Amino acid sequence: MEEELIGIKNAALSFVLEADSLESLEETKLQFLGKSGKLTLTIKEIKKVPQEKRAAVGMLANEVKETIEQAIESQTQKLKNKNLSHVIKKIDVTSPGKAEPIGHLHLVTQAIEEITDIFKSIGFTRVRYPEVEWDWYSFTALNFPLNHPARDDWETFFIDEKEHDKFGPMLLTPHTSSGQIREMLENKPPIKMLNIAKTYRRQIDVGHTPMFHQFETLAVSENLSITHLKGTLDYFVKSFFGSKIKTRIRPYHFEFTEPSFEVDITCTVCLGKGCKLCKEGWLEMGGAGMVHPNVLKNAGIDSEKYKGFASGWGVERVLMMRENLNIDDLRLIYSNKLDFLEQF
């Protein structure tokens, strides 16, 4: 069959080079690559080739097909250029030119910029901390026990690097909360920090991607309370989602805050009446709470004198909740499908 394939290639190339019009070139293409073309029918016979030779014959068939396709494409361009050279076009120099397409920021970047502006307006300073982090900053200093599930390599991306004598294994930070520790170690209270960064977790399905963005707030000062936390959350939610949207907090458990809360907002679709999306009028937003005394101590801050509050939410989540995009697969946001991205 190898000889047959080579013969088909040589014959096809000869026909292609002799083609003097686009019509004859199209006939050659159908003759060899069409549904009933010589090469197409020969490829269908590969299944009859002995098993030990089938792979080699298949590779040769692909090479022959690619060679013929490239020759046809090259000859097509030559014929088009030849035809154009005989056409004299009148150019109206006063006609407006065709505008080049203009791109725009990705919808996640747009959301990050808006979130940043909202928190800056109430005194929070935008910071950035490493995405490649040490275990101590991501877990130990945040009060995670050694046997916590998040420290399992099925949950977190650990990096094949020698462990640090003090800080332990290297990893891709699973949350922006590691920035709380670095911020408190580098600055003395009062602190008002906004940390927005990429985070990484070993999850991928319609509702999760291995890389996503979080925005973390941290405030540390004397006499801070849950009231200050709730007021900050309310301000952000009303600024980002609209004045009709309310927040509520529910008791929860996080290792690095005590007390801890899950934060809900009024459903942006039904405005709290109850619908298919929310069921009871509320949508879960993310986590928040008062900074755990152990976390303050690990960062060298007097937990008797200072109090703090923190929150950590997903950028993609708040974006989708506001825009009501109805995306059934979160991975679409990071696809290269222009028909989706150009909407924003």
N, C-alpha and C positions, 0 to 999 in steps of 0.2 A: 504493500500500500504506500510505502514511502516514495517509491518511484512514481506512482500515480499522482501523489500530491505535488511532487516537484514538477511533473509534466503539466498539471493544471496551473501551477503558478507561472510557469514560463509562457504558457499559452495566453493566460489572462494579461500578463504584462505586455505581451506583443500587441494584443487587441487594444489595450489602453493607450499605448504610445501611438498607435495608428489612428485613433479616434480624432476626427477633425471637426466634430461638433458635439455640443452637450447632449443632443439626442442620441447620437451613436454611442457616446460614453455611458449613457443610462442603459442602453441595450446591453452593453458589455457587462455592466454591473449586475443586471438581472440574469444574464446568461451564466454568471459564475457564482453570484452571492444571493440570488433570489431564492424563494421557497423551493423552486425546482431546479436551482442552479447546480452546475457540476460540482462545485466545492461543497455546497450544502448537502447534496445527496451522498457524497463520499464520506463526509464527517459522520453521517448517520450510520455508516457501515463500520465505524471504528469498534462498535460493541462486539463485532464478530472477530476482531483481532485477538490472538492469544493473549492471555492475561499478562504474561511477562513482558510483552512488547507494547501493550495498550497505552501505557503512560508516555512512552517516547513518541509513539505515533500521534497521540493527542497533542503533545507539545509542538510537534512539527505542523500539525493542522492549524493550530492557533497562529503560528508564525507565518504560514502561508496566507491565512486570512488577513492578518494585520498588514502584510506586505502589499496585498492586492488593494486593501482599503486605502492605504497611504498613497499608492500610485494613482488611484482614482481621484483622491482628494487633490493631489498635486496637479494632475492633468486638468481637473475641473477649474482650478484657479487660473491656470495658463490660458485656457479657452475663454474664460470670462474677461481676463485682461486683454486678450486679443480682440474680443468683440468691442470692449470699451474704447480701445485705441482708435476705432473707426467712427466713433460717435463724437461729434462736436457739440458741446453744451454751451448754451448762452448763460452767462452768469450775471445776475442782477446784483451789483455790489451794494445797492441800497437796501436789499432784503435783510431783515434781522437774522442774526445767527442762531443756531440751535444752542440753547443753554445746557451746560453740563449739569448732570444730576448732582444735587447737594445732599450729603449725608447728614446725620444728626447723632446726638449722644444716645447710647443704648438706654432702654427704658429703666434698667436697674441703676445706671449712672444718674439718670434724671432724678430718680427717687432719692438716691444718696445725697445729691446736692440740696434737694428740698429739705430732707431730714436735718442736714447740717445747718441750714439757715434757720430752721425753727428753734433748735437748741441753742444756737449762737445768740439768738435774740433774748434768751433768758440767762445768759452768762456762762454757758458751757463752752469749753475749749476743745476743739477737734485735735485728736492725737492719733498716732499710728504706732503700733508695736509689732514685733516679729510674728510672721506666720509660721516660720520654723522655730519651734519653741522647745523648752525643756519641761520634763514631767513636773518638776517642783513648782513652776509657775502655773501650769495648767491644772494641776491636781492637788499636790501636797499642801501648798500654801493656801489653797482655797478650801481646805478642810475635808478633802476627799479621803476616805479610808483606803488602805492599801488594797483591799479586796473589792473595791467598788467596780461594778460592771463596765463603767466607762473607760477603765484602765485596761480592759481586755483588748487584744490586738484584733478582735472581730468588730470592735467599735471604733477604734482610733488608729490612724495611720502612724505607725512607728517607723523611724528612719534607721537604716542599717549603718549606725555610727557608734563609736565607742561611747559608753555611758560617762557622764560627768561625775566626778567624785562626790560633788554636793548635790547637783540638780537632777541626777538620774538620767533616764533615756531621753533621746531626742525624738521629737514628733512634729507632725503638722497640727497646729493648735485646733482643737475641736470646738472652741468657743472664744469669744473676745474677752471673756472674764479674766483670762491671764493678764490682760492689760491693766486690770485693777491693781494687781500686786506691783507691777512695774511702775505704775503711776504713783502709788503711795510710797514706794521705796525711793523714788526720785524727787518727790515734792512733799512739802509739809502742808498740813491743812491750813486754811480751807482749800478744798479741792472740788472742782466741778468739771468733770471729764466726759467727753463724748468720743468713744473709740469705734470707728467703723472699719471693718476689715473682712477679708475672705476667711472662711473657716472650713474645716474638712472633717468629714465623718464617713465611715464605711457603710453608706446607705445609698441605694439607687433604685428607684421605682417611680411610679407616676407622681408621688408626692414628695420625693427627696432626690437630691443630687449630691454627688460626693463633695462638690465645692459649692458653697453658698455664702451669702453675706449676712453678718449680724451687725447691729449697732448697740453699743453698751454705754449706759450712763452710770456715772459714779459721782456721788456728792459726799464729802466728809467735812464735818464742822462740829462745833459745839451745839448741843440742844436740837439736833435734827430729829424729826419724828416721822411716823407713818403719814401724818397730815401733809408734810412737805412732799413726800413721795407721791401721794395721791394727787396733790395739786399739780405736780410736774407732769404726771401721766395725763391728767385731764387737759392740761394746756397743749401737750403734743397732739393728743387725739383730736381735739377740736380744731387745731390749726391744720392738721393733715387731712382729716376726714370731713370736717364741717361742724358748724356750731350745734347741730341737732344730735350729734353723736355723744353718748355718755359712756363712762367707764364704771366697772365694778371690780372689786378684788375678792378672791376666794382663797382661804387658807390652803397651803400646799407645802411641799418639802423640797428644799434645795440645800445642798451641803454648805454653801457659802453665804447663806442669808438666814436670819432668824429674828422675827418671824418671816416666813416666805409666803408669796402669793402667786396665783395665776391671775392674769388680768384679762377681763372680757370687755368687749365694746358692743354698743348697740349694733345690731345687724344693719349693714349698709344697704341691704336690698329692701327689707320690709320696715326699717326704722323701728324695730322692737315689737312688731305685731306678731311675728312668728311666721315662718315660711319653710319651704323645702330645704333651703340652705342651712338655716339656723335652728329650726324646730321650735325653739322657745324664745326667740328674739335677741339672743346674744351670740357673739362669735368670740372664740378664744384667740387672744392676741399673743401672749407670751408670758415670761416670768419676771418677777420683781421681788424686792424685799429689803429688809434692813440688814446691813452688812454684819455678818457673824463676828462676835468679839474675837474669835480665834484668828479670823482673817486679818483683822486690824492688828493684832499682836504679831502675826507672821510678817506683816509689812512694817513693823517697828512703830506702830501708832498706839498711843495710850487709849485703851478701850474704855477706861473709866471717865476720861475727859471728853473724848470725841465719839460721835455716832456717825453712821453713814447709811445711805440708801443706794440701791443699784437696780438696774433693769437691763434685760438682754432680750432683744427681739430680732426676728429675721426680716431683712429688708424685702426679700421677695414676697414674704407672707403679707406684710402690711401693704405692699404695692398691689397685690392681687385682690386684697380685701377692699381697697378703696376703688380701684378701677372696675371692679366687677367683671373681670376679663373672662370668667367661666372657662378657664384653661383646664382641660381634663388630664394634662400631663405636664408637670412642672419643667421637665427637660426641654420643652418647646422654647422656653425663654432663652436658653443657651444654644439653640439650634442656629443654622445659617439660612433659615427659610425667610427670604426677603418679603414674601407676601404677608407674613406675620409681623416682622420687625418694622416694615415701612409704615405700619399703622400708627407708630408712636414717634 
